[in-house]
Amino acid sequence: MFHKKSILDLLPEIKGKYLINEPMNKHTWFAVGGPAEVMFLPADLEDLKNFLKWRPYNLPISILGGGSNILVRDGGIPGVVIKLDTPAFKEVKVEENKITCGAGLKNIELQKTLLKHELGGLEFLCSIPGTIGGSIKTNAGCFGKSIKDVLLIAEVIDGQGTTHQVPAEDFQLSYRSSLFPDDWIITALTLKTEPSSKEKIQEIIKEQKNYRQQHQPYNEKTAGSTFKNPDGLRAWELIQKAGCAKLQIGGAKVSEKHCNFLINTGNATAEEIENLGNEIIQKVKEKTSLTLEWEIKRIGVGK
Ligand SMILES: Cc1cc2nc3c(=O)[nH]c(=O)nc-3n(C[C@H](O)[C@H](O)[C@H](O)COP(=O)(O)OP(=O)(O)OC[C@H]3O[C@@H](n4cnc5c(N)ncnc54)[C@H](O)[C@@H]3O)c2cc1C
């Protein structure tokens, strides 16, 4: 009898884990999205290298961080989604004023190291949801600072499994953008810090947390700012001007606290969230002639 080959038969042997049909709503802040055909959790760098070297080249590969800046469509993600979620990708090393962190480390977890070694300058990063590796693609930033100001060097692995040390300037980081080939995976970053004190670090972190709680949706299913600010303008002001601050489609709505944030109120589909974003783009265009650009990465296929 003829048996259809499973995708697993095509994939190389690994030390980590393959998860089949892994629901992406478990891995994204929006809590929506269909399954990843396969999710690969590499055990360590060698495992990731071997996978990339021996995988079938026509198989689509995506890389996921903390899922705080993406919208996965309801039909899921074909191919393999790589998530650097094992301890080997969460190591932190401190050398004088430099910190090297594995790409899978959550930004918020960096706090412990800053406090222990009394190193400052990265408090802003601790306040951004997501992982160290996910911060490069959009040059994540807030409170007047971005990754561009603190990045020294990144360890990257390319689509063929070869590692490279890439100096910060090669990424051409600018407002929510970078020069970054789609098949590159960040595996670690070295960041610069400055001497500080426990009290000062705690004070900055507290201030930033308070600001976010007051001005942005907190503990909500969202993916942060939906659209980039057009040059010299603020996306939220354009959204408000276009009369979109109270828009809602199904379970997806514009946040009452900050209208550049979209919220899954509980049972939204990815399609509803994407349609809401597209409706805002259209209304802002009609009102102002400007076309808002998505900051959130939309991936996968519709249902
Ligand atoms: C409540 C809230 C507030 C936010 N506030 C801010 C803010 O103030 N400033 C800001 O800049 N952002 C903000 N964001 C957006 C988001 O937190 C950042 O963009 C964050 O850096 C995304 O990291 P992530 O690990 O979650 O990446 P993901 O959302 O998982 O992925 C984002 C992109 O990065 C790529 N990627 C992820 N990991 C890697 C890797 N290791 N190598 C290569 N590519 C990778 C993915 O393929 C994808 O294209 C906010 C989001 C939320 C939910």
The ligand as an SDF file (V2000), in Angstrom:
LIG
                    3D

 53 58  0  0  0  0  0  0  0  0999 V2000
    2.2500   45.6750   24.3780 C   0  0  0  0  0  0  0  0  0  0  0  0
    3.3420   45.8280   23.3470 C   0  0  0  0  0  0  0  0  0  0  0  0
    4.1610   46.9360   23.3900 C   0  0  0  0  0  0  0  0  0  0  0  0
    5.1940   47.0680   22.4330 C   0  0  0  0  0  0  0  0  0  0  0  0
    6.0040   48.1700   22.5000 N   0  0  0  0  0  0  0  0  0  0  0  0
    7.0270   48.2980   21.6360 C   0  0  0  0  0  0  0  0  0  0  0  0
    7.9200   49.4140   21.7160 C   0  0  0  0  0  0  0  0  0  0  0  0
    7.8220   50.2540   22.5900 O   0  0  0  0  0  0  0  0  0  0  0  0
    8.9180   49.4930   20.7940 N   0  0  0  0  0  0  0  0  0  0  0  0
    9.0830   48.5570   19.8070 C   0  0  0  0  0  0  0  0  0  0  0  0
   10.0160   48.6810   18.9910 O   0  0  0  0  0  0  0  0  0  0  0  0
    8.2510   47.4840   19.7120 N   0  0  0  0  0  0  0  0  0  0  0  0
    7.2420   47.3360   20.5920 C   0  0  0  0  0  0  0  0  0  0  0  0
    6.4100   46.2520   20.4970 N   0  0  0  0  0  0  0  0  0  0  0  0
    6.5870   45.2850   19.3920 C   0  0  0  0  0  0  0  0  0  0  0  0
    7.5090   44.1020   19.7460 C   0  0  0  0  0  0  0  0  0  0  0  0
    7.5410   43.8870   21.1240 O   0  0  0  0  0  0  0  0  0  0  0  0
    8.9390   44.3010   19.2330 C   0  0  0  0  0  0  0  0  0  0  0  0
    8.9400   44.4960   17.8360 O   0  0  0  0  0  0  0  0  0  0  0  0
    9.8520   43.1020   19.5740 C   0  0  0  0  0  0  0  0  0  0  0  0
   11.1960   43.4740   19.3460 O   0  0  0  0  0  0  0  0  0  0  0  0
    9.5130   41.8470   18.7600 C   0  0  0  0  0  0  0  0  0  0  0  0
   10.2680   40.7850   19.2810 O   0  0  0  0  0  0  0  0  0  0  0  0
    9.7540   39.2760   19.2230 P   0  0  0  0  0  0  0  0  0  0  0  0
   10.8410   38.4350   19.7730 O   0  0  0  0  0  0  0  0  0  0  0  0
    8.4330   39.1370   19.8610 O   0  0  0  0  0  0  0  0  0  0  0  0
    9.6580   39.0750   17.6590 O   0  0  0  0  0  0  0  0  0  0  0  0
    8.4890   38.3420   16.8210 P   0  0  0  0  0  0  0  0  0  0  0  0
    7.2260   39.1240   16.9730 O   0  0  0  0  0  0  0  0  0  0  0  0
    8.4460   36.9030   17.1460 O   0  0  0  0  0  0  0  0  0  0  0  0
    9.0690   38.5500   15.3480 O   0  0  0  0  0  0  0  0  0  0  0  0
    9.1850   39.8330   14.7860 C   0  0  0  0  0  0  0  0  0  0  0  0
   10.0740   39.7340   13.5370 C   0  0  0  0  0  0  0  0  0  0  0  0
   11.4100   39.4360   13.9360 O   0  0  0  0  0  0  0  0  0  0  0  0
   11.8480   38.2320   13.3220 C   0  0  0  0  0  0  0  0  0  0  0  0
   12.6750   37.5050   14.2910 N   0  0  0  0  0  0  0  0  0  0  0  0
   12.3340   37.1060   15.5450 C   0  0  0  0  0  0  0  0  0  0  0  0
   13.3790   36.4870   16.1330 N   0  0  0  0  0  0  0  0  0  0  0  0
   14.3840   36.4900   15.2300 C   0  0  0  0  0  0  0  0  0  0  0  0
   15.7260   35.9700   15.2210 C   0  0  0  0  0  0  0  0  0  0  0  0
   16.2530   35.3290   16.2750 N   0  0  0  0  0  0  0  0  0  0  0  0
   16.4640   36.1590   14.1080 N   0  0  0  0  0  0  0  0  0  0  0  0
   15.9590   36.7970   13.0240 C   0  0  0  0  0  0  0  0  0  0  0  0
   14.7160   37.3080   12.9630 N   0  0  0  0  0  0  0  0  0  0  0  0
   13.9390   37.1490   14.0540 C   0  0  0  0  0  0  0  0  0  0  0  0
   10.5880   37.4590   12.9630 C   0  0  0  0  0  0  0  0  0  0  0  0
   10.8130   36.5770   11.8900 O   0  0  0  0  0  0  0  0  0  0  0  0
    9.6490   38.6040   12.5980 C   0  0  0  0  0  0  0  0  0  0  0  0
    9.8780   39.0280   11.2780 O   0  0  0  0  0  0  0  0  0  0  0  0
    5.3750   46.0890   21.4420 C   0  0  0  0  0  0  0  0  0  0  0  0
    4.5510   44.9480   21.4320 C   0  0  0  0  0  0  0  0  0  0  0  0
    3.5630   44.8080   22.3860 C   0  0  0  0  0  0  0  0  0  0  0  0
    2.7180   43.5600   22.3670 C   0  0  0  0  0  0  0  0  0  0  0  0
  1  2  1  0
  2  3  1  0
  2 52  2  0
  3  4  2  0
  4  5  1  0
  4 50  1  0
  5  6  2  0
  6  7  1  0
  6 13  1  0
  7  8  2  0
  7  9  1  0
  9 10  1  0
 10 11  2  0
 10 12  1  0
 12 13  2  0
 13 14  1  0
 14 15  1  0
 14 50  1  0
 15 16  1  0
 16 17  1  0
 16 18  1  0
 18 19  1  0
 18 20  1  0
 20 21  1  0
 20 22  1  0
 22 23  1  0
 23 24  1  0
 24 25  2  0
 24 26  1  0
 24 27  1  0
 27 28  1  0
 28 29  2  0
 28 30  1  0
 28 31  1  0
 31 32  1  0
 32 33  1  0
 33 34  1  0
 33 48  1  0
 34 35  1  0
 35 36  1  0
 35 46  1  0
 36 37  1  0
 36 45  1  0
 37 38  2  0
 38 39  1  0
 39 40  1  0
 39 45  2  0
 40 41  1  0
 40 42  2  0
 42 43  1  0
 43 44  2  0
 44 45  1  0
 46 47  1  0
 46 48  1  0
 48 49  1  0
 50 51  2  0
 51 52  1  0
 52 53  1  0
M  END
$$$$
